[in-house]
Amino acid sequence: MRNSRPSTLTFLLDTNVFVAAIKNPKKQTDTLRLLIRLIQDTRIRLVADELLLEEMKRYAELLRSQTAALVLAALVSKMEVVEVQEKYRKICKAYVDTPNRADILHAAACLQTNSILMTNDKHFDKIQDEGIIEVWKTSKAIERLAKDQKRNPSNRKP
């Protein structure tokens, strides 16, 4: 796990964060505001694996809202898609408490890119507790990034 915080934070957003933000497009939830902040903040880097993009696209199609389409397009334009190496998958498979291939791949992408996994999924508790990857619940991300924004208000795109 990281000992010092780099000036650029790198996140991989689990699908549950995306769904929470777009499931009720008429509400401006804290999670939706969080995604907008992640998209706009120039010091934040977003990564994804190929399964994550497929999941997000599938949910955006199911929810069929302009908000879902706009948020997905903005996220995809900012995300760097990584091809996850097998050695990272093997490491993470031992620590992710689910047979879901996508969850293992998400954790492996974080390990490979030294990214923070943003999720509310408890399947990642063990890999976080073991210090393999850093995991932030959505509420923690909202709180920490809001504090950072107050300290550094010039981090947004013009």
TIZALO-114026 format. One record per residue (C-alpha): residue in one letter; x negated, y negated, z negated. Coordinates in Angstrom, 2 decimals, decimal comma. Layout:
BEGIN
vexmar: A | c1: X | c2: Y | c3: Z
...
//
This chain:
BEGIN
vexmar: M | c1: 0,00 | c2: 0,00 | c3: 0,00
vexmar: R | c1: -1,14 | c2: -3,59 | c3: 0,57
vexmar: N | c1: -3,13 | c2: -5,39 | c3: -2,07
vexmar: S | c1: -2,71 | c2: -8,87 | c3: -0,62
vexmar: R | c1: 0,09 | c2: -10,38 | c3: 1,43
vexmar: P | c1: -0,94 | c2: -11,42 | c3: 4,95
vexmar: S | c1: 0,28 | c2: -14,73 | c3: 6,34
vexmar: T | c1: 2,42 | c2: -12,83 | c3: 8,85
vexmar: L | c1: 4,92 | c2: -10,40 | c3: 7,38
vexmar: T | c1: 5,83 | c2: -7,41 | c3: 9,52
vexmar: F | c1: 9,17 | c2: -5,68 | c3: 9,11
vexmar: L | c1: 11,01 | c2: -2,74 | c3: 10,56
vexmar: L | c1: 14,75 | c2: -3,20 | c3: 10,02
vexmar: D | c1: 16,66 | c2: -0,01 | c3: 9,37
vexmar: T | c1: 19,92 | c2: 0,31 | c3: 11,26
vexmar: N | c1: 21,95 | c2: -0,11 | c3: 8,07
vexmar: V | c1: 20,67 | c2: -3,69 | c3: 7,73
vexmar: F | c1: 21,70 | c2: -4,47 | c3: 11,30
vexmar: V | c1: 25,15 | c2: -2,89 | c3: 10,83
vexmar: A | c1: 25,73 | c2: -4,76 | c3: 7,56
vexmar: A | c1: 24,98 | c2: -8,03 | c3: 9,36
vexmar: I | c1: 27,26 | c2: -7,47 | c3: 12,36
vexmar: K | c1: 30,09 | c2: -5,22 | c3: 11,15
vexmar: N | c1: 32,33 | c2: -8,14 | c3: 10,30
vexmar: P | c1: 31,47 | c2: -10,77 | c3: 12,93
vexmar: K | c1: 33,84 | c2: -13,42 | c3: 11,54
vexmar: K | c1: 31,96 | c2: -13,50 | c3: 8,23
vexmar: Q | c1: 28,62 | c2: -15,20 | c3: 7,87
vexmar: T | c1: 27,17 | c2: -12,76 | c3: 5,35
vexmar: D | c1: 23,87 | c2: -13,07 | c3: 3,54
vexmar: T | c1: 22,61 | c2: -10,18 | c3: 5,65
vexmar: L | c1: 23,51 | c2: -11,97 | c3: 8,88
vexmar: R | c1: 21,74 | c2: -15,10 | c3: 7,64
vexmar: L | c1: 18,75 | c2: -12,90 | c3: 6,75
vexmar: L | c1: 18,55 | c2: -11,52 | c3: 10,30
vexmar: I | c1: 18,75 | c2: -15,03 | c3: 11,72
vexmar: R | c1: 15,91 | c2: -16,09 | c3: 9,41
vexmar: L | c1: 13,82 | c2: -13,10 | c3: 10,52
vexmar: I | c1: 14,41 | c2: -13,96 | c3: 14,16
vexmar: Q | c1: 13,61 | c2: -17,65 | c3: 13,74
vexmar: D | c1: 10,65 | c2: -17,50 | c3: 11,37
vexmar: T | c1: 7,46 | c2: -17,64 | c3: 13,42
vexmar: R | c1: 5,46 | c2: -16,00 | c3: 10,64
vexmar: I | c1: 7,58 | c2: -12,85 | c3: 10,74
vexmar: R | c1: 6,81 | c2: -10,02 | c3: 13,11
vexmar: L | c1: 9,37 | c2: -7,31 | c3: 13,84
vexmar: V | c1: 8,55 | c2: -3,79 | c3: 14,99
vexmar: A | c1: 10,74 | c2: -0,91 | c3: 16,07
vexmar: D | c1: 10,45 | c2: 2,62 | c3: 17,28
vexmar: E | c1: 12,42 | c2: 3,92 | c3: 20,27
vexmar: L | c1: 15,08 | c2: 5,66 | c3: 18,14
vexmar: L | c1: 15,74 | c2: 2,51 | c3: 16,15
vexmar: L | c1: 16,49 | c2: 0,56 | c3: 19,30
vexmar: E | c1: 18,84 | c2: 3,30 | c3: 20,50
vexmar: E | c1: 20,68 | c2: 3,28 | c3: 17,15
vexmar: M | c1: 21,09 | c2: -0,50 | c3: 17,15
vexmar: K | c1: 22,34 | c2: -0,54 | c3: 20,74
vexmar: R | c1: 24,84 | c2: 2,20 | c3: 19,95
vexmar: Y | c1: 26,25 | c2: 0,30 | c3: 16,96
vexmar: A | c1: 26,41 | c2: -2,96 | c3: 18,89
vexmar: E | c1: 28,44 | c2: -1,19 | c3: 21,59
vexmar: L | c1: 30,76 | c2: 0,40 | c3: 19,01
vexmar: L | c1: 31,41 | c2: -2,89 | c3: 17,23
vexmar: R | c1: 31,86 | c2: -4,83 | c3: 20,48
vexmar: S | c1: 31,48 | c2: -8,37 | c3: 19,26
vexmar: Q | c1: 29,71 | c2: -11,39 | c3: 20,62
vexmar: T | c1: 27,82 | c2: -11,65 | c3: 17,32
vexmar: A | c1: 26,53 | c2: -8,08 | c3: 17,65
vexmar: A | c1: 25,42 | c2: -8,67 | c3: 21,23
vexmar: L | c1: 23,67 | c2: -11,97 | c3: 20,43
vexmar: V | c1: 21,92 | c2: -10,68 | c3: 17,32
vexmar: L | c1: 20,80 | c2: -7,51 | c3: 19,10
vexmar: A | c1: 19,45 | c2: -9,47 | c3: 22,07
vexmar: A | c1: 17,52 | c2: -11,82 | c3: 19,77
vexmar: L | c1: 16,11 | c2: -8,95 | c3: 17,73
vexmar: V | c1: 15,07 | c2: -6,98 | c3: 20,81
vexmar: S | c1: 13,33 | c2: -10,03 | c3: 22,27
vexmar: K | c1: 11,28 | c2: -10,43 | c3: 19,09
vexmar: M | c1: 10,61 | c2: -6,76 | c3: 18,34
vexmar: E | c1: 7,47 | c2: -4,98 | c3: 19,34
vexmar: V | c1: 8,31 | c2: -1,37 | c3: 20,20
vexmar: V | c1: 5,64 | c2: 1,01 | c3: 18,95
vexmar: E | c1: 4,93 | c2: 4,52 | c3: 20,08
vexmar: V | c1: 4,51 | c2: 6,40 | c3: 16,83
vexmar: Q | c1: 1,58 | c2: 8,77 | c3: 16,63
vexmar: E | c1: 2,16 | c2: 12,32 | c3: 15,44
vexmar: K | c1: -0,23 | c2: 12,04 | c3: 12,48
vexmar: Y | c1: 1,98 | c2: 9,34 | c3: 10,92
vexmar: R | c1: 5,11 | c2: 11,42 | c3: 11,48
vexmar: K | c1: 3,53 | c2: 14,38 | c3: 9,68
vexmar: I | c1: 2,57 | c2: 12,27 | c3: 6,67
vexmar: C | c1: 6,02 | c2: 10,71 | c3: 6,37
vexmar: K | c1: 7,94 | c2: 13,95 | c3: 6,86
vexmar: A | c1: 6,66 | c2: 15,12 | c3: 3,46
vexmar: Y | c1: 8,05 | c2: 12,05 | c3: 1,71
vexmar: V | c1: 11,34 | c2: 11,19 | c3: 3,43
vexmar: D | c1: 14,19 | c2: 13,04 | c3: 1,74
vexmar: T | c1: 16,32 | c2: 13,64 | c3: 4,81
vexmar: P | c1: 16,14 | c2: 15,90 | c3: 7,81
vexmar: N | c1: 17,09 | c2: 12,91 | c3: 9,98
vexmar: R | c1: 14,39 | c2: 12,60 | c3: 12,62
vexmar: A | c1: 15,06 | c2: 8,89 | c3: 13,01
vexmar: D | c1: 14,38 | c2: 8,14 | c3: 9,32
vexmar: I | c1: 11,06 | c2: 9,96 | c3: 9,49
vexmar: L | c1: 10,17 | c2: 8,06 | c3: 12,66
vexmar: H | c1: 11,09 | c2: 4,70 | c3: 11,08
vexmar: A | c1: 8,86 | c2: 5,41 | c3: 8,07
vexmar: A | c1: 6,03 | c2: 6,58 | c3: 10,34
vexmar: A | c1: 6,30 | c2: 3,41 | c3: 12,43
vexmar: C | c1: 5,93 | c2: 1,39 | c3: 9,23
vexmar: L | c1: 2,91 | c2: 3,39 | c3: 8,12
vexmar: Q | c1: 1,26 | c2: 3,06 | c3: 11,54
vexmar: T | c1: 1,85 | c2: -0,70 | c3: 11,78
vexmar: N | c1: 1,50 | c2: -1,57 | c3: 8,07
vexmar: S | c1: 5,08 | c2: -2,86 | c3: 8,11
vexmar: I | c1: 7,64 | c2: -3,28 | c3: 5,38
vexmar: L | c1: 10,73 | c2: -1,12 | c3: 5,86
vexmar: M | c1: 13,89 | c2: -3,10 | c3: 5,17
vexmar: T | c1: 16,69 | c2: -0,72 | c3: 4,25
vexmar: N | c1: 19,36 | c2: 0,12 | c3: 1,71
vexmar: D | c1: 18,92 | c2: 3,83 | c3: 2,35
vexmar: K | c1: 17,89 | c2: 5,84 | c3: -0,74
vexmar: H | c1: 16,19 | c2: 8,43 | c3: 1,46
vexmar: F | c1: 13,13 | c2: 6,18 | c3: 1,41
vexmar: D | c1: 12,80 | c2: 5,93 | c3: -2,39
vexmar: K | c1: 10,23 | c2: 8,73 | c3: -2,66
vexmar: I | c1: 7,94 | c2: 7,37 | c3: 0,07
vexmar: Q | c1: 8,12 | c2: 3,95 | c3: -1,61
vexmar: D | c1: 7,48 | c2: 5,39 | c3: -5,08
vexmar: E | c1: 4,44 | c2: 7,29 | c3: -3,78
vexmar: G | c1: 3,02 | c2: 4,05 | c3: -2,30
vexmar: I | c1: 2,92 | c2: 5,39 | c3: 1,26
vexmar: I | c1: 4,92 | c2: 2,47 | c3: 2,68
vexmar: E | c1: 6,51 | c2: -0,63 | c3: 1,22
vexmar: V | c1: 10,31 | c2: -0,66 | c3: 1,20
vexmar: W | c1: 12,51 | c2: -3,67 | c3: 0,52
vexmar: K | c1: 16,23 | c2: -3,45 | c3: -0,15
vexmar: T | c1: 18,21 | c2: -6,11 | c3: 1,69
vexmar: S | c1: 18,86 | c2: -8,03 | c3: -1,54
vexmar: K | c1: 15,11 | c2: -8,16 | c3: -2,27
vexmar: A | c1: 14,40 | c2: -9,40 | c3: 1,25
vexmar: I | c1: 17,04 | c2: -12,12 | c3: 0,97
vexmar: E | c1: 15,62 | c2: -13,27 | c3: -2,36
vexmar: R | c1: 11,93 | c2: -13,13 | c3: -1,41
vexmar: L | c1: 12,31 | c2: -14,74 | c3: 1,99
vexmar: A | c1: 14,52 | c2: -17,49 | c3: 0,60
vexmar: K | c1: 11,82 | c2: -18,35 | c3: -1,94
vexmar: D | c1: 9,20 | c2: -18,33 | c3: 0,81
vexmar: Q | c1: 11,37 | c2: -20,59 | c3: 2,98
vexmar: K | c1: 11,63 | c2: -23,13 | c3: 0,14
vexmar: R | c1: 7,85 | c2: -23,15 | c3: -0,26
vexmar: N | c1: 7,14 | c2: -23,28 | c3: 3,49
vexmar: P | c1: 10,06 | c2: -24,94 | c3: 5,30
vexmar: S | c1: 8,12 | c2: -25,36 | c3: 8,57
vexmar: N | c1: 8,14 | c2: -21,64 | c3: 9,44
vexmar: R | c1: 11,12 | c2: -21,85 | c3: 11,79
vexmar: K | c1: 11,07 | c2: -22,26 | c3: 15,51
vexmar: P | c1: 12,02 | c2: -25,75 | c3: 16,70
//
